[in-house]
Amino acid sequence: MKISKSKLIIAVVALALIAGVVRAVVHKRAVQQASAAPASASQIELAANDVLTLTTQNLTQTLEISGTVKALNYAVIKARVAGELKEMTVREGDNVKAGQVLARIDPTEYQRRWAQAKEQADAAKAQMEIAQRQWDTNKALVNEGFISKTALDNSQASYQGAIASYKAAIAGADVAQKSLDDSVLYAPFSGQIAIRSAQAGERVAIDGKVLEMVDLSQLEVEVPVSASDSVDVQLGQVAKLQIEDRAELLLSKVKRISPSAQTGSRSVLIYLGIDKPQGLRNGLFAKGSLALREVKALAVPLSAVRTDKALPYVQLLTPNDKQLQVSHPTVSLGLRGYVAQDANAEPWVAVTGVPEGAQILKSSVGALRAGSLLTTTPAPNAQ
């Protein structure tokens, strides 16, 4: 009996499809068996310092901060009178003492005004003395009946007017003297010249900026914090600051807290004192952490919490025969901060969802599949 060619082709295709399905089923079963028992294929050996025992820690809550180093004593020295800047005795970086002469404005005009005011005061004084003698004479004459009481009153009024004119002239002379004195600019405190804004020979206007100076012996860090975070900030709290990415950390304390929030940004300014300002400069950038409070909680290094799943978890080790098996329990994260005994100053976080005394893997191990079997190598004995 002859088989048609088309039926033979159909049979061959059907056999090929059946063989493909069988191969897929066998491969799927092999993958499932391999994933169900990964430890049977290979085991991982850990060092003892790769494992962390979960214990209650004294966790210090911190606030990340950043701000600007500022001098407590900072002054912008401006011209109090207009005129040509005749002399400038200092430059940027010069050390000056309180009361030292820094610059002089041409005093010629103000010397003339003071001389004029002084002469007017002298003339007013002479008129006052004449009026006084006239009044004294009229008092004697009125007692003898030679002049009337009205004439005496007029001479007294003239004398009082002369006194007022003399006082006005004296005040004008004082104003002229002050303008003359203001032509010399003095250092308001001891410090250093920061900016020189004018040069000798320039004409400066009233309130024109001439110099800026700072006192680097007393520095502080001005830090803006949010209104909500400012509620937890208190005087005396300690901060660890890093200045311009330098390796060493500076300890600083909260010295002052602004009583009101800034308009617009709604931030509150806090001021941290620097005990040892040697080498620092006004305007440098500072960042660090401010210790707010200390609480006791089960905590792990923040790096040990993994977030490659929908919910955060830790890699927990549980005994399995003579080995340790990895599981991935979900944890809830709480307060973040630092622990005193952590030499690396790594941030820690309070966790719930795992019991105290449990062993978890540190971040240095990396991600392991749930169900992996591990062995640990004992730490070497200290010599």
C-alpha positions in Angstrom: 0.0 0.0 0.0 1.5 3.2 -1.0 1.6 6.2 1.4 1.0 9.6 -0.2 3.9 12.1 -0.1 1.8 14.8 1.7 0.9 12.4 4.5 4.5 11.5 5.0 5.5 15.2 5.4 2.7 15.7 7.9 3.9 12.8 10.0 7.5 14.0 10.0 6.4 17.5 11.1 4.3 16.1 13.9 7.1 13.9 15.2 9.4 17.0 15.2 6.9 19.0 17.2 6.5 16.2 19.7 10.3 15.9 20.1 10.6 19.7 20.7 7.9 19.7 23.4 9.6 16.8 25.2 12.9 18.6 25.2 11.3 21.8 26.6 9.7 19.9 29.4 12.9 18.1 30.3 14.8 21.4 30.3 12.2 23.1 32.5 12.3 20.3 35.1 16.1 20.5 35.1 16.0 24.2 35.8 13.5 23.9 38.6 15.5 21.1 40.2 18.7 23.3 40.0 16.9 26.3 41.5 15.3 24.3 44.3 18.6 22.9 45.5 21.3 25.4 44.6 23.5 24.3 47.4 23.9 20.8 45.9 25.7 22.3 43.0 28.1 24.7 44.9 28.7 26.1 48.4 30.0 29.6 49.4 32.6 30.1 52.1 32.5 33.3 54.1 35.0 35.0 56.4 33.8 35.6 59.9 33.9 39.4 59.5 31.3 39.1 56.6 28.6 38.3 59.2 27.0 40.7 61.5 25.0 39.8 64.6 21.9 41.9 65.1 22.0 43.7 68.5 20.6 46.7 70.2 22.7 49.8 69.4 22.9 53.3 70.8 21.9 55.0 67.6 22.6 58.7 67.3 20.1 60.5 65.1 21.9 63.0 62.8 20.9 65.8 60.5 22.9 66.3 57.3 23.8 70.0 57.1 25.8 72.4 55.0 26.6 76.0 55.3 29.2 78.8 55.0 32.1 79.7 57.3 31.7 83.3 58.4 33.6 85.7 60.6 31.9 87.0 63.7 33.5 90.4 63.1 33.1 91.5 59.5 32.9 95.1 58.3 32.4 97.0 55.1 34.2 100.3 55.4 32.5 103.0 53.5 33.3 106.7 52.9 31.3 109.0 55.2 32.1 112.1 53.1 32.6 112.5 49.4 35.9 113.4 47.9 39.1 112.3 46.3 40.9 109.3 48.0 44.3 110.8 48.7 45.9 108.0 50.5 45.4 104.2 51.0 47.7 102.6 53.5 46.7 98.9 53.3 46.1 96.1 50.8 44.4 92.7 50.7 45.7 90.4 53.4 47.3 93.1 55.5 46.9 92.7 59.3 45.5 95.8 61.0 44.8 96.8 64.5 41.8 98.5 65.9 42.0 102.3 65.4 44.7 102.1 62.7 44.4 104.6 59.9 43.4 102.8 56.7 42.7 105.6 54.2 42.4 109.4 53.9 40.0 111.5 51.8 41.1 114.9 50.6 40.3 117.1 53.7 40.7 120.5 52.0 37.0 121.3 51.5 36.1 120.1 55.0 39.0 122.1 56.6 37.6 125.2 55.0 34.1 124.5 56.1 35.2 123.9 59.6 37.2 127.2 59.6 34.1 129.0 58.3 31.9 127.5 61.0 34.4 128.3 63.7 34.6 131.9 62.6 30.8 132.1 62.6 30.8 130.6 66.1 33.3 133.2 67.3 31.2 136.0 65.8 28.1 134.7 67.5 29.9 134.5 70.8 30.9 138.2 70.4 27.3 139.2 69.7 26.2 137.2 72.7 28.7 138.9 75.0 27.5 142.4 73.7 23.9 141.4 74.3 24.7 140.2 77.8 26.5 143.5 78.7 23.6 145.5 77.4 21.2 143.5 79.4 23.3 143.9 82.6 23.4 147.6 82.0 19.6 147.9 81.4 19.0 146.0 84.6 20.8 148.6 86.6 19.1 151.5 84.8 15.6 150.1 85.3 16.3 149.9 89.0 17.2 153.6 89.0 14.2 154.5 86.9 16.1 155.7 83.8 14.5 153.2 81.4 11.2 151.4 81.3 10.6 147.8 82.1 9.7 147.2 78.4 13.3 148.3 77.3 14.7 145.8 79.8 12.5 143.0 78.4 13.7 143.8 74.9 17.3 143.7 75.9 16.7 140.4 77.6 15.1 139.0 74.5 18.1 140.1 72.4 20.4 138.4 74.8 18.5 135.1 74.7 18.5 135.3 70.9 22.2 135.9 70.9 22.7 132.8 73.1 20.6 130.7 70.7 22.6 132.0 67.7 25.8 131.1 69.5 24.6 127.6 70.3 23.6 127.1 66.7 27.0 128.3 65.5 28.7 125.9 67.9 26.6 123.0 66.6 27.4 123.9 63.0 31.1 124.0 63.9 30.8 120.5 65.5 29.1 119.2 62.3 32.0 120.7 60.2 34.5 119.1 62.6 32.9 115.7 62.3 33.0 115.9 58.5 36.7 116.8 58.7 37.2 113.8 61.1 35.3 111.5 58.8 37.8 112.2 56.0 40.1 109.7 57.8 39.0 106.0 57.8 40.0 103.9 60.8 39.9 100.1 61.4 36.9 99.3 63.6 38.6 96.2 65.1 41.7 94.2 64.7 41.7 91.8 61.7 42.7 91.5 58.1 41.9 93.4 54.9 39.7 91.2 52.7 38.8 93.5 49.7 40.1 96.8 48.5 37.4 98.4 46.4 38.9 101.8 45.7 42.4 103.1 44.7 44.2 106.2 45.6 43.2 109.1 43.3 39.6 107.9 42.8 36.7 110.1 43.9 34.4 108.3 46.2 30.8 109.2 47.0 29.1 109.2 50.4 28.6 105.5 51.4 30.9 104.4 48.6 32.6 101.1 49.6 36.3 101.5 50.1 37.5 98.4 52.1 36.2 95.2 53.6 37.9 93.5 56.6 37.4 90.4 58.7 38.6 89.0 62.0 39.6 85.3 61.4 40.2 84.7 65.1 36.5 84.1 65.7 34.6 82.1 63.1 31.3 80.3 62.9 29.3 78.3 60.4 25.9 79.7 59.2 23.7 76.7 58.4 20.1 76.9 57.0 17.9 74.1 58.1 14.2 73.4 57.2 11.6 74.6 59.6 10.6 71.1 60.5 14.2 70.0 61.3 14.8 73.1 63.3 12.4 71.9 66.0 14.9 69.2 67.0 17.9 71.5 67.0 19.0 72.7 70.4 21.9 74.8 71.8 25.0 72.7 72.6 24.4 69.9 70.1 27.6 68.7 68.5 28.3 68.6 64.7 31.1 67.0 62.7 32.0 69.3 59.9 34.1 68.8 56.7 35.5 72.0 55.3 35.9 72.1 51.5 36.2 68.3 51.2 39.2 68.1 53.4 39.8 64.8 55.1 39.9 65.9 58.7 36.7 66.6 60.5 36.1 69.6 62.8 33.9 69.4 65.9 31.5 72.2 66.4 28.6 73.1 68.7 25.4 75.0 68.1 25.9 78.4 69.6 22.9 80.4 68.4 19.5 79.7 66.7 17.6 82.3 64.8 14.2 82.9 66.4 12.4 83.3 63.1 12.3 81.6 59.7 13.7 83.3 56.6 11.2 85.0 54.3 10.8 83.0 51.1 12.9 79.9 51.8 11.2 79.3 55.2 14.6 78.0 56.5 15.9 78.7 60.0 19.5 79.8 60.4 21.6 78.1 63.1 25.1 79.1 64.0 27.9 76.6 64.9 30.9 77.8 66.7 34.4 76.8 65.7 36.9 76.4 68.6 40.1 76.1 66.5 39.7 78.3 63.4 43.4 78.2 62.4 43.8 78.0 58.7 40.2 78.6 57.9 38.9 81.5 55.8 35.7 83.5 55.6 33.3 82.2 53.0 34.5 78.5 52.9 31.9 75.8 52.3 31.2 73.4 55.1 29.2 70.2 55.3 28.6 67.5 57.9 26.2 66.0 60.3 24.6 67.4 63.5 23.8 64.9 66.3 20.2 65.5 67.4 19.4 62.7 69.9 20.4 59.2 70.9 18.0 56.2 71.0 18.4 52.5 71.5 17.2 50.2 68.7 18.0 47.1 66.7 20.1 48.5 63.9 22.2 47.4 61.0 24.5 49.3 58.6 22.5 51.0 56.0 24.6 49.3 53.3 23.4 45.8 54.6 19.8 46.6 53.6 19.2 45.6 50.0 16.6 47.4 47.8 16.7 45.4 44.6 13.2 44.0 45.3 9.9 45.7 45.8 10.5 45.9 49.6 13.8 46.4 51.5 15.2 43.2 52.9 18.3 41.8 54.6 20.2 38.6 53.9 19.5 36.5 57.0 21.5 33.4 57.9 19.8 30.4 59.5 21.4 27.1 60.6 20.9 24.2 58.1 22.6 21.0 59.3 26.3 22.1 59.6 25.9 25.0 57.3 24.1 28.3 57.1 21.2 29.0 54.6 20.4 32.4 53.2 16.9 33.9 53.4 15.5 37.3 52.4 13.1 38.6 55.2 11.5 41.9 54.5 12.4 44.6 57.1 10.8 48.0 58.0 13.3 50.8 58.3 13.2 53.4 61.1 15.6 56.0 62.5 18.9 56.6 60.7 22.1 57.6 62.5 25.5 56.6 63.6 26.9 54.3 66.3 29.9 55.3 68.4 31.8 52.0 68.0 31.7 52.1 64.2 35.2 53.2 63.2 34.1 53.7 59.6 31.4 56.3 60.5 29.0 54.4 58.3 25.3 55.3 58.6 23.1 52.8 60.4 19.4 52.3 60.4 16.9 50.8 62.9 15.1 47.8 61.5 12.1 45.7 62.5 11.1 42.3 61.1 14.2 40.3 62.2 14.9 39.1 65.8 17.7 40.3 68.0 20.7 37.9 67.8 20.0 37.1 64.2 23.0 36.9 61.8 22.9 38.9 58.6 25.4 39.3 55.8 27.2 42.6 55.3 27.2 44.5 52.0 30.7 43.3 51.2 29.4 39.8 50.3 27.0 41.0 47.6 23.6 39.6 46.6 23.0 35.9 47.1 20.0 33.8 46.1 17.6 32.7 48.8 18.4 29.1 49.8 22.1 29.4 49.2 24.2 27.3 51.6 27.2 28.9 53.2 30.1 28.0 55.5 32.1 30.5 57.6 35.9 30.6 58.2 36.7 31.3 61.9 38.5 34.6 62.5 42.3 34.2 63.2 43.4 34.4 66.8 44.8 37.7 67.9 48.6 37.5 68.3 
